[in-house]
Amino acid sequence: MDSQKVDMFIMTNNKFFEGHNVNLIRERLVSIEDAKWPMISTVQLKDPTTSLIVSILAGSLGIDRFMIGDVGLGVGKLLTCGGLGIWTIIDWFLIQGATREKNLAKIEQLL
């Protein structure tokens, strides 16, 4: 794989991943075959900042968890009104990390 393509992908998408995972992703991208590159370069990743904003505005309805693909947790938050507000407040601190973990899982699935 062309190192410039990988570096451009990392520079463009590094906000979607935890900092300690960026080097691992880069190493794995350098070693993939060229046939997988179009699929990886067009993958839709979730923005952690958008998840945080949605969590602040509508977190008690579980929309933030539905957005990142945690349907079970989204239903739980919806039925309990965000755990009577407690779960909603906790998610304000956890939702960005959860979004980045989901993005990493999506990239690893393609690699």
C-alpha positions in Angstrom: 0.0 0.0 0.0 1.2 3.5 -0.8 2.4 5.2 2.4 1.1 8.6 1.2 -2.5 7.3 0.8 -2.3 5.8 4.3 -0.9 9.1 5.8 -3.6 11.1 4.1 -6.3 8.8 5.5 -4.9 9.0 9.0 -4.6 12.8 8.8 -8.2 13.1 7.6 -9.7 10.6 10.0 -7.6 10.7 13.2 -10.3 12.5 15.2 -12.5 9.5 14.8 -10.1 7.2 16.7 -8.4 7.1 20.1 -4.9 8.5 19.9 -3.3 5.3 21.1 -5.0 3.3 18.2 -3.9 5.6 15.4 -0.4 3.9 15.0 -2.0 0.5 15.0 -4.4 1.5 12.3 -1.6 3.0 10.3 0.5 -0.2 10.5 -2.4 -2.3 9.4 -3.4 0.0 6.6 0.2 -0.1 5.2 0.1 -3.9 5.1 -3.3 -4.3 3.3 -3.7 -5.2 -0.3 -4.7 -2.5 -2.8 -8.0 -4.2 -3.6 -9.4 -3.3 -0.1 -8.4 0.4 -0.3 -11.6 1.7 -2.1 -13.7 0.1 0.6 -11.7 1.5 3.4 -11.3 5.0 1.9 -15.1 5.3 1.6 -16.1 4.0 5.0 -18.5 6.2 6.9 -17.2 6.9 10.4 -19.3 8.5 13.2 -18.1 11.9 14.5 -17.5 11.8 18.3 -18.3 15.5 18.6 -21.7 15.1 16.9 -22.4 12.2 19.3 -21.6 14.4 22.3 -23.9 17.2 21.0 -26.8 14.7 20.4 -26.1 13.2 23.8 -26.4 16.6 25.5 -29.6 17.5 23.6 -31.4 14.2 23.4 -29.5 11.8 25.5 -32.4 10.9 27.8 -34.2 9.5 24.8 -31.2 7.2 23.9 -30.8 8.8 20.5 -27.0 9.1 21.0 -26.7 5.3 21.6 -29.0 4.5 18.6 -26.7 6.7 16.5 -23.6 4.8 17.2 -25.3 1.4 16.8 -25.9 0.5 20.5 -29.5 -0.4 20.0 -29.9 -2.3 23.3 -28.5 0.6 25.3 -30.6 3.0 23.3 -33.7 1.1 24.2 -32.7 1.0 27.8 -32.1 4.7 28.0 -35.4 5.4 26.2 -37.5 3.2 28.5 -35.9 4.6 31.7 -35.7 8.2 30.5 -31.9 8.1 30.6 -31.8 6.1 33.8 -33.7 9.0 35.5 -31.1 11.4 34.2 -28.2 9.7 35.8 -27.3 7.5 32.8 -27.6 10.6 30.6 -25.1 12.6 32.6 -22.7 9.7 32.7 -23.0 9.3 28.9 -21.9 12.9 28.4 -18.5 11.7 29.5 -18.5 8.3 27.8 -20.2 8.8 24.5 -17.1 10.1 22.6 -15.0 7.2 23.7 -17.8 4.7 22.7 -18.1 6.4 19.3 -14.4 6.0 18.7 -14.5 2.4 19.8 -17.3 1.7 17.3 -15.2 3.4 14.6 -12.2 1.3 15.4 -14.4 -1.9 15.3 -15.7 -0.9 11.9 -12.2 -0.3 10.5 -10.9 -3.6 12.0 -13.8 -5.4 10.4 -12.8 -4.1 7.0 -9.1 -4.9 7.5 
